[in-house]
Amino acid sequence: MTNDLPSTLRDLADLQRGVISRRQALSAGMSPEAIKGRIERGKWQRFHKGVYGVFTGPADRQATLWAAVLRAGQGAVLSYQTAAELDRLVDKPSSLIHVTIPPSRRLTAVPGVVVHVKLDAERATHPARLPPRTRLEETVLDLADSSANVVDAVDWVTRALGRRLTTQDQLRQALNLRSRHRWRLDLGCILSPDLAGIHSALEYRYFRDVERPHALPTGKRQFRVVQGVRSAYRDVLYNEFALAVELDGRVAHPGDSRWFDVWRDNASAADGVVTLRYGYRDITATPCVVAAQVSEVLRSRGWSKSAQPCSPTCPIS
């Protein structure tokens, strides 16, 4: 449907999934009458004010996203959940499209589009990926900053690390460039070199609520072990004491991985490694009980110290 367009506009339409703005059409030499005529004859379709699809039929997801970012105008980029969708940080598209614009811009309400304003929008923009979007690290930090609680904020960070979409160093550098962030202390902690390997919010809560406040030894995170011809990763491994702690959360361990977990535990037992397994409720509701249990097993396997109470009401004596 782009054959009757000026060549420069044709290339642009191909790049933008068949979507162009009125400004782009006029800059390519088309007259307002030519644009109007194509719309009236049904050759083009209008997505938003001043944004058209140069094709008939339904638009795919990419065309819809291009239409939103073009409607938002110069300097606009896809962000938050929408940028996360494009970079495989989430598995399903959100019902609303999120775009970020610089503070110099003003934009009236656009149906189905959530508009965010960011002071350093240009710096946060990925230099090459299309449709225009925020850098992955900026997307992660934006989503964490908008989270209602620290667990959700940490989950965005650990999800990006667990899917190997970025690194601790890259996220830490991006966080350091921000003058403000709602969860800076917790994210700074999880992005420290000491916590390399934490790949889920539940693993972070184990460190924050079980291991650290009760003075347990520091375990190795996501430690790779080879068992026969297969390799596996232990959530927390106290290697010196041959104790592994596995944390079963929905994100970290989907239901279909159950039998692999059983195989891994059995193989570890054959190597002399004891496995303790805890779920979300254990870590969030009774972290002191978990700490006491881990401490007892560590002591039985040679640890010379004991868990310490985290507060006056802690059941650990």
C-alpha positions as CSV (number, residue, x, y, z in Angstrom):
1,M,0.0,0.0,0.0
2,T,3.1,2.3,0.0
3,N,3.8,2.2,-3.7
4,D,2.0,5.6,-4.3
5,L,4.0,7.4,-1.7
6,P,7.1,9.6,-2.3
7,S,10.2,7.4,-2.0
8,T,11.4,9.0,1.3
9,L,8.0,8.6,2.9
10,R,7.8,5.0,1.6
11,D,11.0,4.0,3.3
12,L,9.9,5.7,6.5
13,A,6.5,3.9,6.4
14,D,8.2,0.6,5.9
15,L,10.5,1.3,8.9
16,Q,7.5,2.4,11.1
17,R,5.3,-0.7,10.3
18,G,3.1,1.3,7.9
19,V,2.4,4.1,10.3
20,I,3.3,7.8,9.6
21,S,2.5,11.2,11.1
22,R,1.0,14.1,9.3
23,R,4.1,16.1,9.9
24,Q,6.2,13.4,8.2
25,A,3.8,13.3,5.2
26,L,3.9,17.0,4.8
27,S,7.7,17.1,5.1
28,A,8.0,14.5,2.3
29,G,6.1,16.8,-0.1
30,M,2.5,15.6,0.2
31,S,-0.3,18.2,0.4
32,P,-3.0,18.3,3.0
33,E,-5.5,17.6,0.2
34,A,-3.7,14.4,-0.8
35,I,-3.6,13.2,2.8
36,K,-7.3,14.0,3.2
37,G,-8.2,12.2,-0.1
38,R,-6.5,9.0,0.9
39,I,-8.3,8.9,4.2
40,E,-11.7,9.6,2.6
41,R,-11.2,6.9,0.0
42,G,-10.2,4.3,2.6
43,K,-6.6,3.9,1.4
44,W,-5.3,5.2,4.8
45,Q,-6.8,4.9,8.2
46,R,-6.5,7.3,11.2
47,F,-5.1,5.9,14.4
48,H,-4.8,9.2,16.4
49,K,-5.0,12.8,15.6
50,G,-2.3,13.4,13.0
51,V,-1.2,9.8,12.8
52,Y,-2.2,7.4,10.0
53,G,-1.8,3.9,8.8
54,V,-1.0,3.7,5.1
55,F,-2.7,0.3,4.8
56,T,-6.1,-1.2,5.2
57,G,-7.1,-3.9,7.7
58,P,-6.3,-4.3,11.3
59,A,-3.0,-3.1,12.7
60,D,-0.6,-5.4,14.4
61,R,1.0,-4.7,17.8
62,Q,4.1,-3.0,16.4
63,A,2.0,-0.7,14.3
64,T,-0.1,0.2,17.3
65,L,3.0,1.0,19.3
66,W,4.4,3.1,16.5
67,A,1.1,5.0,16.3
68,A,1.2,5.8,20.0
69,V,4.8,7.1,20.0
70,L,4.2,9.2,16.9
71,R,1.1,10.7,18.4
72,A,3.2,11.6,21.5
73,G,5.5,13.6,19.2
74,Q,9.1,14.6,19.1
75,G,11.3,13.2,21.8
76,A,8.6,10.6,22.9
77,V,9.7,7.0,23.6
78,L,7.9,3.9,24.7
79,S,8.5,3.2,28.4
80,Y,7.5,1.4,31.6
81,Q,5.4,-1.8,30.9
82,T,5.5,-1.2,27.1
83,A,9.2,-0.9,26.9
84,A,9.4,-4.0,29.2
85,E,7.2,-5.9,26.7
86,L,9.5,-5.0,23.8
87,D,12.6,-6.1,25.7
88,R,11.2,-9.4,27.0
89,L,11.1,-8.3,30.6
90,V,7.4,-9.2,30.7
91,D,5.6,-11.9,28.8
92,K,2.3,-10.2,28.1
93,P,1.5,-6.8,26.7
94,S,-0.3,-4.4,29.0
95,S,-3.7,-3.0,28.0
96,L,-2.4,0.5,28.1
97,I,0.6,1.9,26.1
98,H,3.2,3.8,28.2
99,V,5.2,6.6,26.6
100,T,7.6,9.1,28.2
101,I,8.1,12.7,26.9
102,P,10.6,15.4,28.0
103,P,9.2,18.2,30.3
104,S,9.4,20.7,27.4
105,R,6.5,19.0,25.7
106,R,2.8,19.2,26.4
107,L,0.4,16.5,25.3
108,T,-3.4,16.3,25.5
109,A,-4.9,13.1,26.7
110,V,-4.6,10.2,24.2
111,P,-7.0,7.3,24.5
112,G,-5.2,4.1,25.6
113,V,-2.0,5.9,26.3
114,V,-0.3,6.7,29.6
115,V,2.0,9.7,29.4
116,H,5.0,10.0,31.7
117,V,7.3,13.1,31.9
118,K,11.0,12.6,32.5
119,L,13.6,15.3,33.0
120,D,16.4,13.3,31.4
121,A,14.2,11.5,28.8
122,E,16.9,11.9,26.1
123,R,19.6,10.2,28.2
124,A,17.2,7.4,29.1
125,T,16.4,6.6,25.5
126,H,18.0,3.7,23.8
127,P,20.1,5.0,20.9
128,A,19.2,2.4,18.3
129,R,16.2,0.2,19.1
130,L,12.9,0.7,17.3
131,P,10.2,1.6,18.0
132,P,11.9,4.3,20.2
133,R,12.1,3.1,23.8
134,T,13.9,3.6,27.1
135,R,17.1,1.7,27.7
136,L,16.4,-1.6,29.5
137,E,18.1,-0.4,32.7
138,E,16.0,2.8,32.8
139,T,12.9,0.7,32.2
140,V,13.7,-1.6,35.1
141,L,14.3,1.4,37.4
142,D,11.2,3.2,36.3
143,L,9.1,0.2,37.0
144,A,10.8,-0.3,40.4
145,D,10.3,3.3,41.3
146,S,6.6,3.1,40.6
147,S,6.1,-0.1,42.6
148,A,3.9,0.1,45.7
149,N,6.3,-1.9,47.9
150,V,9.9,-3.0,48.0
151,V,9.2,-6.6,47.1
152,D,7.6,-5.6,43.8
153,A,10.5,-3.2,43.2
154,V,13.1,-5.8,43.8
155,D,11.2,-8.3,41.6
156,W,11.7,-6.0,38.6
157,V,15.4,-5.9,39.2
158,T,15.8,-9.7,39.9
159,R,13.6,-10.5,36.9
160,A,15.9,-8.6,34.6
161,L,19.0,-10.2,36.1
162,G,17.4,-13.7,36.2
163,R,16.5,-13.4,32.5
164,R,20.1,-12.2,31.8
165,L,18.9,-9.1,30.1
166,T,21.3,-6.9,31.9
167,T,24.0,-7.0,34.6
168,Q,24.4,-5.8,38.2
169,D,27.0,-3.3,37.1
170,Q,24.8,-1.7,34.4
171,L,21.8,-1.4,36.7
172,R,24.0,0.0,39.5
173,Q,25.5,2.6,37.1
174,A,22.0,3.6,35.9
175,L,20.8,3.9,39.6
176,N,23.8,6.1,40.5
177,L,22.8,8.6,37.7
178,R,19.5,9.2,39.4
179,S,19.3,11.9,42.0
180,R,16.1,10.3,43.5
181,H,14.6,6.8,43.6
182,R,11.9,5.6,45.9
183,W,13.7,2.3,46.8
184,R,17.3,3.4,46.4
185,L,18.6,1.8,49.6
186,D,17.1,-1.7,48.9
187,L,18.1,-1.6,45.2
188,G,21.6,-0.4,46.1
189,C,21.9,-3.4,48.5
190,I,20.7,-6.0,46.0
191,L,23.0,-4.5,43.3
192,S,26.1,-4.6,45.5
193,P,28.8,-7.1,44.6
194,D,28.2,-9.0,47.8
195,L,24.7,-10.0,46.6
196,A,25.7,-11.1,43.1
197,G,23.5,-14.0,42.0
198,I,20.2,-13.1,43.6
199,H,17.7,-13.7,40.9
200,S,14.3,-13.4,42.6
201,A,12.5,-11.2,45.1
202,L,12.1,-14.2,47.4
203,E,15.9,-14.8,47.4
204,Y,16.4,-11.2,48.4
205,R,13.9,-11.5,51.2
206,Y,15.7,-14.6,52.5
207,F,18.9,-12.5,52.7
208,R,17.1,-9.4,54.2
209,D,14.8,-11.2,56.7
210,V,16.5,-14.5,57.4
211,E,20.2,-14.6,56.8
212,R,21.5,-11.1,57.6
213,P,19.4,-10.1,60.7
214,H,20.1,-13.4,62.3
215,A,23.8,-13.4,61.7
216,L,23.9,-16.6,59.6
217,P,26.9,-17.1,57.4
218,T,26.7,-15.6,54.0
219,G,25.7,-18.2,51.4
220,K,26.7,-18.3,47.7
221,R,23.8,-17.2,45.4
222,Q,22.8,-19.1,42.3
223,F,25.9,-21.3,42.7
224,R,26.4,-23.6,39.7
225,V,27.1,-27.2,40.5
226,V,27.7,-30.1,38.1
227,Q,26.0,-33.4,38.9
228,G,26.8,-36.1,36.5
229,V,26.2,-34.9,33.0
230,R,23.8,-32.1,34.1
231,S,24.4,-28.8,35.8
232,A,22.1,-27.0,38.2
233,Y,22.0,-23.8,40.2
234,R,21.5,-23.7,44.0
235,D,19.6,-20.6,45.2
236,V,21.7,-20.4,48.4
237,L,24.6,-22.8,49.1
238,Y,26.6,-22.9,52.3
239,N,29.4,-24.9,50.7
240,E,31.6,-25.3,53.7
241,F,28.7,-27.0,55.6
242,A,27.2,-28.9,52.6
243,L,23.8,-27.2,53.0
244,A,21.7,-25.9,50.3
245,V,18.6,-23.7,50.7
246,E,16.0,-23.7,47.9
247,L,13.4,-21.0,47.7
248,D,10.2,-21.9,45.8
249,G,8.4,-18.9,44.5
250,R,6.0,-18.8,41.5
251,V,8.3,-16.7,39.4
252,A,11.5,-18.5,40.3
253,H,10.2,-22.0,40.2
254,P,7.2,-22.6,37.9
255,G,5.1,-25.7,38.6
256,D,6.6,-27.7,35.7
257,S,10.1,-27.6,37.2
258,R,9.0,-29.6,40.3
259,W,10.6,-32.9,39.1
260,F,13.8,-31.2,38.2
261,D,13.9,-29.8,41.7
262,V,13.4,-33.3,43.1
263,W,16.1,-34.7,40.9
264,R,18.5,-31.9,42.0
265,D,17.8,-32.5,45.7
266,N,18.3,-36.2,45.3
267,A,21.6,-35.8,43.4
268,S,22.8,-33.3,46.1
269,A,21.9,-35.8,48.8
270,A,24.0,-38.4,47.1
271,D,26.9,-35.9,47.2
272,G,26.3,-35.3,50.9
273,V,24.5,-32.0,50.5
274,V,21.4,-31.5,52.6
275,T,18.6,-29.4,51.1
276,L,16.2,-27.2,53.0
277,R,13.3,-26.0,50.9
278,Y,11.1,-23.0,51.8
279,G,8.2,-21.3,50.1
280,Y,6.9,-17.7,50.0
281,R,4.8,-18.0,53.1
282,D,7.8,-19.4,55.2
283,I,10.0,-16.5,54.3
284,T,7.5,-13.8,54.6
285,A,5.5,-15.0,57.7
286,T,8.0,-16.9,59.8
287,P,11.5,-15.8,58.8
288,C,12.8,-16.2,62.4
289,V,11.6,-19.9,62.4
290,V,13.4,-20.4,59.1
291,A,16.6,-18.9,60.5
292,A,16.4,-21.1,63.6
293,Q,16.0,-24.2,61.4
294,V,18.9,-23.2,59.1
295,S,21.0,-22.5,62.1
296,E,20.4,-25.9,63.7
297,V,21.4,-27.7,60.5
298,L,24.5,-25.5,60.0
299,R,25.6,-26.3,63.6
300,S,25.0,-30.0,63.1
301,R,27.3,-29.8,60.1
302,G,30.2,-27.9,61.8
303,W,29.2,-24.3,62.2
304,S,30.7,-23.1,65.4
305,K,28.4,-20.1,66.0
306,S,24.6,-19.7,66.5
307,A,21.9,-17.6,65.0
308,Q,21.3,-14.3,66.8
309,P,17.9,-12.9,67.6
310,C,16.8,-10.1,65.2
311,S,14.7,-8.3,67.8
312,P,13.5,-8.5,71.4
313,T,10.5,-10.6,70.3
314,C,12.5,-13.0,68.1
315,P,12.0,-16.6,69.2
316,I,15.7,-17.4,68.7
317,S,17.3,-17.5,72.1
